[in-house]
């Protein structure tokens, strides 16, 4: 087969337009602000692929900062619903590319402040912004959990790092009619939520998409529930601590049983359909986790990325790219549970992420209180630092 043509700005924009991600304003922003100026060490054919690009690593290879995937940036910018003249706070500057796009959209009358924990990354972002004549963006070196009070209050707040909870500081610095877009961790998966402040003081989002971001560091850091299975390239991300030793023993001692789940789903149908549903319908006594395998180190026959459902003595790994194939270790309990959840999702009409609802209620409670809205069906509660996160699917 002939090689694919090299990626260009035009091909990237055409790809995002075909997916329905760009309106005229966003298209103009992506055309006006070259991503190459923020990743000058890479050739354009790499820069204009629709991929996240890591550019700073820890000593152990952990990614500390990256340039987000352009299509995910477009999704979140649409969630943000920017208007000319808006005052915007961004948490997590990275290369500065996203802040430059925001500044272009809000225009000369708008104001953009971006907060970056890493002083070296912040300095590089300032240089990048000068390169595209967007030095009016204020880059602040500091802990994003504190926001930036001197330029509050904000019409829009956007976090470009995964969060465990929404700090109360952000809520206090947002206007009452503002929108706060942030990746929120739920059951090992991140949900980009467009949260709006309600009259009762809660935050509510009916505009949610699954995503993947580097976790927020600093004062409001995400608890480290990620584990790597020793001697392999298998990484797992969950909502609570998992017994990685027991899992390694299970998948090391038992050859995988490879099965077809009876469905032929595209990757997007998993990410934006079945997985949001599964997050809220995990069978009792099971743990759900997201997994990723290093390209150069496949583990135990498991490749790529996907999700794992596990209980004692049984684990099922489902790749989102293998169109219905699953690898089960130990007893068949885990794969049976996945099949039952798939059947339930189909019976409910295959609801997508647009049916997902989130409400963040200040304080800690396991009971859904009266909030001026009807009690949701089959909700789950996740107590966090400042809020309890309630999540459900509006299936009917």
C-alpha positions, 0 to 999 in steps of 0.5 A: 500500500502507498504511504499516506500523504504527509499531514498538513494544516489543511488536512488536519482542518479537513479531518476535524471539519469532517468530524463536525468539530469546527465552526467558522470561528474555530476554523479561523483560529486554527488557520491563524495560529500555526501549531508549528510555532509552538513545536518548532523542533518538529517537522510540520508533517508531525505537528499537523497529525491529530495527535497529542505530542509530549515534550517534557518527561520525568526521569522515569519517562512519565510525561509531564507536559504535552501539546493536546490533540487538536481535535480534543482542543476543538471539542473543549473550545466548543464546550467553552463557548467563547465570545469576543471580549471574554475574560478567560483563565486557563489552567495548564499552559503547556506550549501556549498553543491553546492560550493563543487560540483562545486569545484569537477568539476573544479578540483584542477586547478579551483577556487571557490568563494562563497558569503553569506550575513548571517555570521552564514550561511557562518561560517556553510558552511565553517565547512561543506566544511572542513568536505568534504575536500573542504576547498579550496573553499573561503567563503566570508561573504558579499552582493552578489550583489557586487560579489567579485572583488579580484578574478575576472574575472570569467568564470562562475557566478551562483546565487542560489537565485531569482533575480529581475535583474542581477546586472551590477557588475556581468556582469563586473566581468564575462569574455566576453565568460562567462556564468551567470546562475541565477533564474530571476523573471518574472510574479511571476515565476522564470526562471533559465537562462543561460545568455551569454554576447553578442558583443553588451553588452546585455545578452541573454539566449536560455537555460531556465527552470522554478524554485523556489528559496529564493529571493536574499537579500541585496542591490539588493533584490527582491521587496516584492510582496508576500502576504499571505491571512489572516487567511489562509495558502495561499501565492501568488507571483506576478510581481507587488503589488496585492490587497490582500484585494479584493482577500480575499473578493472574495474567502471568499464570493464566493464558488469555482466553481470546473471545469475540464479544458479539459486537463490532464497535468502532473505537469512538463507539467505545469511548463515546458510547459504551464506556460512559455507560459502563462507568455508571453500571459497573457490576458489584464487586468489580473494578473498572480501569483504563489501560494502555500498553507501550507500543514497543512492549506488548504485554501478555498478548494485550496491545494498544489501549482499552478497558479492563474489568476485574474481580478476584480471580478474573480479569477481562481486557477489551481493546477499543481498536480490535472491534469486539475482541477481548482477552480474559484471564482466570475465571470467565466471570469478568468476560460474562460481566462485560457481555451482560453490560454490553447487552444492557447498553444495547437494550437501553438504545446504545446511549452516547456520552451526550446522555451523561450528566454530572452534578458537583455538590459542595460538601460530602454526601452519598445521598442525592439531595433536592437541588431543584431538579428531579432525582436522576435515575441510577446515579453514582456518587464520588466524594472528593475534596470539595464536592461530591460528584454525582454522575448518571445517564439520562437514558429515557 
